[in-house]
């Protein structure tokens, strides 16, 4: 059966685009290992179609033989959702060759692209045309838009523009049966039944394969300013957020919080970045103001905001970037926290969301709980405070064996953190997705009626359960 399938796959996409382990000098590790190197599988083959028609042909061939398919974009995910298992029976379907820009409609403010387009390239294409595509992630130089949509990626500008779901108007999808849904509408209003677009976005490749998307564009701002502020408490950070909403309105496009230990890791492992204000403050906040009038207007808004915040005691010190280079430098510090944490050693990652008003109480309670249960544990807390999303990560005690800590404590730490998230009516996955890492946790924290509906949808659209099995919904 495998030989027949491989022959069919080679006929569908060309022999050079079907990679197998038995080829001379074959090395499939780039597709078979996840970004965090937590999982390493073995694919029957890595298949690289070059068009939607070829994707459909691959899916039909796999469906005919009952072969599972694992779709993969840039392979930058953090929840082990896009690598094969170790059975050697799954087909890894890479979308990297589907990277064409199909259309830019300036009057309709839309960009239609294929799933394998790298996010940063889309940002650049939009900017050269005088527009903004606001999805922005630390992995934007290598992640692809198909994966961004499949996981409903978030990033640093969700506060103003929403998640990937909010930036997409239409999709082209290959179904589990190998049919093509042509849904690349640029319409902002289409009230003709179920919204299939929203069904496939965030489904992590478990219902079908996104091959192209029509995305929203926005006018480029006249000015974009960045400020870095030291705050004495998380309560003060939340108060500053409310004040920023009042002063900046829709101009507030970024509001990030970073704990002292998280910034200390950047200072230790990347001293060339020169982290400001972190040593004397428990938290720092990074704010972005995108103004439609002028830099002068934006700077005046920032000055009035920070003056009021100083008077209220919500900010102890602050700097406003004087140039685009300085702004990029401040953002680079924020985006370097995960890399600095990796330099410190293996860690337990959490991507959680909590109502913004509850974040200070959640952190106080959960910090104390973890430090009581695991003495010496170090908390790397940072993230998108503006939309309630924290990367609440747990590092081994200083001097401890990080690998041993991860293997021995991950289940316990996850339970403590996820139970606390549930008490505060939050979510155990805010923007990274469920993948396989959280699939077994979902039944404990997701409404059972919702889970039942999700399983019914999966059964209806993928009755053979061949699309990215074991992801999102546990077997």
N, C-alpha and C positions, 0 to 999 in steps of 0.2 A: 504493500500500500504506500509506504514512504517513497519508494522508487517511482511509482506512478504519479504521486503528488508532486515530487520534485520535477518530473518531466513536464507536468502541466504548468507548474510555476515558471519554469524556464521558457516554455512556449508563450506564457502570458507577458513576461517582462524582459525576456532576453537572458541567455545563459550568464552573461557577465553580472547581472543584477541579482543573482541567487547565490549567496555565499554559504558554504557548508564547511564543516570541520575537516572533511576528508580531502579538501583541496590542498595542494602543495603550499606550505608556508601560511596556511590559514590562521588568522588570529581574530576571533570575533568578540574579544573581551570588551571592546568599546561599546558594543550593543548589549552584552550579557551581564555587565556589572553596573550597579546603580551609582549615582553621583557620590553618595556618602560611603561607598564601598562596604555597605552593610549586607548586600546580597549579590551572589554571583551564580547565574543560572547557566543552562546549556540549551541552545536552540536547535531544533531540527534544521532550520535554515534561517538566514537573514535575507529578507526579500526587500528590494528597493524599487518599487514601481515609480514610473515617471509621469503618470497621468491618472486622472480619476477613473478612466476606463480600465486602466491596468489594475488599480486598486480593486475595482469591482470584480475583475477576472480572478484575482488572487483570492478574494473572499469566496467566490463561487467554487473555486477548486478546493479550498479548505472545507467549505460546508459539505461538499459532496463526499469527502472522506472523514468527516467528523473531527477535523483537526483544529485545535484551539489557536487563536490569533492574539498576539500581544502587540498593539500599536505603540509606536514610539516616535516622539518628536526630537527635541534636543537632549533628552535623557538627563534633565537637570532636576527632576522631581525629588522630593525629600521623604516620600512615604512608600517607596518600593512599589510603584504602580506601573512601571513600564519596562520591566526586564522579565525574561522567561523564567520558569521554574527550572529545576535541575533534572527533569525527566528526559530531555532531549527530544520531546515530541511536539513542542509548540513552535509555531512559525512566528518569528519576530518581523513585524511589518514596519519598516522605517519609512517615514514620510519626508525624509530630508530632500529628495529630488523634486518634490512638488513645491517649488519655491518661486513661482511666477507671480508677478503683479498683473492682475487681469484688467483692472480699470481704476481710474481715479476720477470721480465725478465731483468737480469743484462746486457746481451749483447745488448739488444734493448733499454736499459735505460727507461723501462716503469714499472708502477705499476697499476694493475687492481684491483679495489675495488668496494664494494657496496656502495650505496648512503648514508646509515646511519653511515658510518665510521666517527668518530670524527677527525677533522683536525689534532689536536696535535698527535693523535695516528699514523696517516699516516706519519707525520714528523719523529716521533720516529722510526717507522718501516724502513723508508728509511735510516735514519742515522745509525741504527744498521747494515744495509747491506752495509754501506759505501757510501751512496748517499744522495743527498739533494733534498727534495721536497720544493720549495721555497715559496709557498703560506703561508703568515703569517699575522694573524689578531689578534686584541685584544681579540676576542671571541674564539680563536682557541681551548681552552679547552672544549668548549661545542658545537660550530657550527659543522655542518656535510658537507661532500664534496658534497652531492646532492644539498643542499641549496646553497653552495658556487657557484656551477655551474649554478643553476637555476637563481641566481641573478648576475652572472658574477662578483663575489667578487674581490676586489682589494687588499688592504693591503699595507704593507710597502716596498715590493720589486718589485712593478710593474715597477719601473724605469729600472730595469735590466731584469726581467723575464716576465713581462706582467701580465695582469689580468688572472683570472681563465680560461677564454677562450683560452688563449695562452698556457696553461699548460695541455690541454686536447687533446688527439688524437682521442678518440672514445667514443661512448656512447651506453648504452642499455636503451631503452625507451619504456614505455607502452603508447600506443596511446589512444586517447579519446574513441576509439571503443573497447579497451581492447586487441588489438593486440600487439605483442612485436617486436620492431625493434632491431635486433641483429647487432649493429654497433660498437662492441668493437674491432675495428682494432687498431693495434699498428703501423700503417703505417704513415710515414711522408709525403708521396706522394700518392695521390689517386685522379686522375683527371678524374672521371667518372660521372660527373653531379653535381647537386645541392649539396651543403654541408649541409646536414641535421643536422650534429652536431652543427654547428653554429646557426642553426634555433632554436634548443631547449635550448642551453646555453643562459642565459639572458632572457628567456621567462617567468620566474617566475611561472612555473607550469600552464600556461594558454594554452599550446598546447599539453602537454603530461607530463608524470611523469618519470623523470630520475631515474633509478634503479641501474645503475652501470656505471663506467667510467674507461677508460684507460688513465693514467696520465704520463706526462713526468718526468723523473728523471735527475739529474745533478750530476757530481762529487762533492764530498765535497771539499770546499776550503781548502787550506793548512793553511790559517790564515784568521782571521776575526777581524778587529779592528774597534773601534767606537770612534768618536770624538764629542765633544759638543762645539759649538762656539757661542759667542755672536756677533750679527751683529747690526749695527746702524739703518739700514732701510731695507725695503723689496727689494729695488733696489740693496742694497749690497748683500742680500741673493741670488738674481737672478744672480748677477755677480759671487758670490762664486760658485754657481751651475755650471756655464759655466767653471770656472777654474777647478772645480773638474772633470768635463768631460774630460778636456784636460790632467790632471795629472793622473787620475785613469782609464780612459777608461771604459771597461766593468767591472772593479773591483768596480765601484761605484754602490752599491746595495741598498743604502738607503739614502734619503735626505729629512728630515722632518723639517718643520718650526713650531715654537710655539710662539704665542704672549705673551707679558708680563703678561696680565691679566689672560690668560689661565694657565700659570705657577704659578701665584700667588694663584690661586684656589687650585692647588696641594699643594703648600707650606702651605696654611691655613688649609686645611682639612686633609692633610696627612704629617704632619711635619716630621715624621720619614724618609721620602724619601730624605730629604736634597737636594733640587733643586739648582743646581749651576748657578751662573752668572746672574740670572734673574732680580735681583733688579735694576741693573744699565743699563739695555739694553732693548730696545723696543721689540726685537725678539732674540730668540736663534734658532740655527740650529743643528740638529743631523745628522751626516754623518756616513755611514758604508762603509768600504773598504774590499771587499772579494778578497783575493790574492791567486793566484795559485802557487806561489813560496815559500814564507816563511813569518814568522812574521816580521823578520828583514827588508825584502823588503817592506812589507806593511807599517811598521812604517816610513821607510825612505820616501816613497811616501807621507804619511800624513804630515811629517815634512816639506817637500819642498812645498807642497800645502799651508799649513798654513802660512809658512814664506812669500810666495808671497802675500797671502791674507792680512797679517798684513801690508806689505809694501804698498799695494794699499788702505788701509783704509777700507777694506770690513769686517774685523774681528777686534774686540777690545780686545777680550780675548778668550782663548780656553783651553780645557783639552782633553787629549787623554787617554782613559781607559787603565789602566795598567794590568788589568786581565779580565778574562771572567766574573767574578762576578761583577766587576765595569761596564762592558759593559751592562750586564743584568740590573743593577741598573738604568743606564741612559735610557735604553729602557722602563723600568718599569715606569719611570716618564712620559715619552711621552704617554704610554698606559693608564695612570691613569687620564689623563685630562677629559675624559667623566665621569668617576666615581666622580671626584672632582666637576665637574659641576652639576651632579645630587645631590650631597650633598648641593650645594648652592641653589638648588631649580629647579622647572620646567623651561624648556627653549625651545626656538624655534630652531630646528636643520635644517641645510642646508648642503647638500652634493653636492657641485658644482665643475665643472671643467671649467677652463679658460686657454687660451694659456699662457704658462709660462711668456712670454714677457709682457703680459698685466696685470699680477696679481698685481703689485704695483699700477698701475693707478686705477684698479677696486677697490682695498681695500681703497685707499684714497678717491675716489668718494663715494663709498657706505657707508663707515664709517661716512663720513660727512653728507650724506643724512639721515641716520638712527638717528644720534644724533641730527640733526636739527628737524626731524619730531617727534621724541619721546625723549625729553630731559631726560638725565640721563641713557639712555639705555647702557648696557655693552656688549661688543663684545668679544666673545671667539673664536679667530681665530687661527686655527692650521691645520696641515695636510701634505699631500704628495706633497710638492712643486716640487719635482723632476719630477712628471708626471702631474702637473697642477691641482691637486685635493685638494680643501680646505674644511675643516669642519668649515663653517662660521656661527657660532651659536650666538644666541641673547639671552642675559640674562636680566631679569627685572631690573629696576633701584634699587639701594641699598635700602633696607627697604620696597620695594613694595610687595604687595601680588602676589607671583609668579603664582599661579593658576589663579587669576583674570587677570594678565597680559597675560598669555598664551591664555585664552579664549577670551579676548577682542582684542588682538593685532596680533594674529597669521596670520590671513588673510591679514591684511595690511602689516605686515612685509614681508610675503612671496611674495606679489606682488612687493614691493619695491626691494627686493633682486633679484627675478627672472627677473624682467624687466631689472635690471642692468646687470645680467648675459647675457641676450639676446643682450643687446647693445654691449657687449664685445665678442659676438659670442661663448658663452660657452654653457654648458649643466646644467640643473637643477638637474640631477642625475648622479653622476660620478661613484659610486660603490655600493650604497645601493639598487638601484632599484627604481621602481615606486610604487609598491604595491597599496594600496588603498589611501594612503595619498596624492599622487601626480597625481593620475589618472585623476582628473578633471582639473589639471593644464596643462597636456600634450597637449591638443588641442590648447592652447594659445602659446606654445613655440616649438612645433614640426612641421616640414614641413608638410603641408597638403597632399602632394603627398605621403610622407612616411607613414603618418597615414592611408591613403587609402590602401596602400599596406599591412600594418600590419593588418588592418581589413579583407582584402581579405584572408590573410593567416589564420587568426583565423577562419573565416567562413569555409575555406576549410578543416582544420584539426579538428575543434571542432564545427560542425554545430549546435549541441544542446546547445552550450555555457555552458557546465557543468564543465569545467576545471577552477578552481579558479576564478569564475566570479567576476567582479568588480575590478580586478587587472590589471594594465598596461593600458588597454583600458576601458574607462568609458562606461557604458551602452548606 
